[in-house]
Amino acid sequence: MAIREGVWDCPACGRKGNRGPEKYCGGCGSPRGADVKFYLPEEAPEVTDAEALKKAQAGADWMCPYCGADNPVANGFCSGCGAPRDGAKTREVVDRPLVEPPAAPAPQPLVAPGKGRWGKRLGLGCLGLLAIVALLIFLARPKADTLTVTGHHWVRTATVEVQKPVTEQAWEGEVPAGARILSSSREIHHVDHIQTGTRTRTRTVTEKVQTGTQKVKTGHRDLGNGYFQDVFEDRPVYQNRSHPESYQEPIYRDQPVYRKRIRYEIEKWVKDREAKAEGGDLNPAWPGTGLSAKQREADRKEVYEVLFKDSKGKPAHYSAPDEQAWRRLEEGRGYKGKVKSDGEVVEVKEGG
């Protein structure tokens, strides 16, 4: 594996790119020091000199605990102060991964000659359309106004149901109690898909197959002495290979399942009519239903509407949530509210 020479920056004078193995700054002569970190320049050449390779492979430098000077692994005593190596700390040997290159910018769509102007016009047209839509939404939103009550209107309805015989159908076993059977017939209830066998089919299958390995540089090992060693790992190499494959495809047939369909008659309550009463006063009443035999009142509905005019005299209307809220809005009195462009009042402040 290739050995490359690193560099370091002087913390004393700021000189950058001192040669890794040098123990003193080439600018100010300051010692390298224990806090200095080595780094590997891009495209650093491979070391080929035998003597330099021997130094690189000898091991990490050690730091004198007395004067802080860096010393080669071969030194038994500090070259700065002469202190013995005993108890000295050795620089760390660290693996550093390769820096990933920045992602390539996304490709820009190609524009055919002469089309750019139309593309710009289309973009401006879209912006204009969005502006129109935004303006319509703005204009359609409810606007605050002063409203005066001009009248009231109410509608009350009651649904009348009648009990009478109706004809219906159901599957055997699902006919309701009390029904009178009119007729029956044998009909298809559902269809079962029954497997009757298989047939041989062929398809093409593509698989990823490992065909070997390749050495890939994954980073650099800081040897702790100013040199770096390339780090590689074996990675598998794959290839897509296709081959025919036989398989058994099931064969089905449709099997209709018959059941008895029953036609019957049964007494049921069904809607007969709707009675309605309305007025413009404050005395709402329920309509008379005039129930006869086998009739009943099913449900009731009530609508309470307040009539207004806005500050410009235009009519407006408000659907009150209940009778009490409807009665509280007094005729001739002014209120603050919000009105939509079609005259519908969506909010009334009774304290207005």
Order of alpha helices (4+ residues) and beta strands (2+ residues): beta-beta-beta-alpha-beta-beta-beta-beta-alpha-beta-beta-beta-beta-beta-alpha-beta-beta
